[in-house]
Amino acid sequence: MTPQFRRCPQIRILVGLGILAAILSLNGCGGASSEADSGLDPLTVRNLYFMFHPVCWQTAGLEPPPGDWDEHSPYSRPVWDATYRKELEVNRLQKELMSRMKPDEVLLLFPIGDKAPMLELQEYATRTLGRRAIVVDRELRHPPPEWRKLDHPLERFLADPDLPGRAEFLDGVPTEIQEELEAETREAIDEAGAVAATWNSAVLEVLYYSRLAASDIRNEFRERNLKYDPATTKGVAFGEGFEQCAMTYKQMLVPYLGLQTPVENRYDLSVSGASFLMGSRFRERVDLDSNLRLYLWEGTGDRLVGLYTRSWCRLKDPLLYARIPVRGLELQVREVHGKLCWPEPAAPELALESEGGELKLPVYNGIRRDFDWHDIVNTAEDACYVIARNMTYGDFRRLLVNARISR
């Protein structure tokens, strides 16, 4: 697996209220371009569709890239073929969605690569929706790999203007956005205390990309004479992977756009990076509170699967855990690539804690703050699926819905 494929696992195998107020004033509730300036009639947008990296498996063609495809691999050849077919079907459903979108709905398309399947889907979107298809084609700029080896990498990034690679990482970022994000990062570090020392430099990519993408979207709204009300405009997100890029690049974007209601992720319009979900039937999304979600599936055989997530996340938001009573139950936890995290972890860094008969399961926030895609997957920040056997769906649902969630 080449390093450039590690970002999107499908391809992997092929500061405070003041800042938010400033953002809201900048977007003018979605853009302030006049009809005379744009030549377009004004349009108030009620719904936003965020489509992230919708074509990944097809970029390799019908044959998968070289790798370990035996029966012990979480991405065996049958899984590859099934996921490839699923992507084709999901792309078809995404096109159907575009064709059914209402006149006051906008698609925000975040493309990946420039292969023919991606370009064809992008062309379909722009042809079908016209000015209501906005292609957010901003480069994902990765922090230098050397930063992963630094002690306190975020503090070093803030404190050392001569840090090798810093100038290149910030090249083209407007000064006012640099100042805004530096203030937000300092606030987050101050609030987190000692734990901030362990944060990964990978989160800087998500932080800066999300803020700059929000600026791109606001600019496009102005140019196209589109407007939205942050208090009432709703949205959904989908793409690949369902629990990876489609969540990661949405989490911070929502508050940077000033949206005051969550943007929910849709499994039916996504392709998951979790091979063990192949063949599962998605049952429901449970809204545990304004920002916590529980996704539930019925898997093959008698398996039941659940995933806790945030619906959006800022850099300063603490990591949360669901405390699940496990005594007498046939449960296991696997991270998104299928590696066992509990009860017998496949590696020390994957181990989860349990005490007093309760499993401490991290709630996935997706912002890549506490683990590094390039090295190891630390379950504190990865998508951790809880899998049960020998339970009814109702009992499994009650178990997870009633679990205590706290820091």
Salt bridges, closest charged atoms under 4 A:
GLU63 OE1 - ARG77 NH1 3.29
GLU71 OE2 - HIS72 NE2 3.50
ASP81 OD1 - ARG77 NE 2.90
GLU89 OE2 - ARG92 NH2 2.51
GLU96 OE2 - ARG92 NH1 2.41
GLU96 OE1 - ARG100 NH1 3.84
GLU120 OE1 - LYS95 NZ 2.93
GLU123 OE1 - ARG127 NH1 2.26
GLU139 OE1 - ARG141 NH2 3.87
GLU155 OE2 - HIS152 ND1 3.96
ASP160 OD2 - ARG156 NH2 3.76
GLU180 OE2 - ARG211 NE 2.69
GLU182 OE2 - ARG166 NH2 3.09
GLU184 OE2 - ARG314 NH2 3.13
GLU187 OE2 - LYS316 NZ 3.51
GLU205 OE1 - ARG7 NH1 3.07
GLU205 OE1 - HIS142 ND1 2.60
ASP216 OD2 - ARG138 NE 2.65
GLU220 OE1 - ARG224 NE 2.85
GLU264 OE1 - ARG285 NE 3.70
GLU264 OE2 - ARG293 NH2 2.78
ASP268 OD2 - ARG266 NH2 2.69
GLU284 OE2 - ARG397 NE 2.69
ASP287 OD1 - ARG285 NE 2.84
ASP287 OD1 - ARG293 NE 3.17
GLU298 OE1 - ARG281 NH2 2.56
GLU298 OE2 - ARG283 NH1 3.17
ASP302 OD1 - ARG389 NH1 2.75
GLU335 OE1 - HIS337 ND1 3.04
GLU353 OE1 - LYS360 NZ 3.82
GLU358 OE1 - ARG404 NH2 3.14
ASP370 OD2 - ARG369 NE 3.51
ASP372 OD2 - ARG148 NE 2.91
ASP372 OD1 - HIS374 ND1 3.15
ASP375 OD2 - ARG148 NE 3.59
ASP395 OD1 - ARG398 NH2 2.56
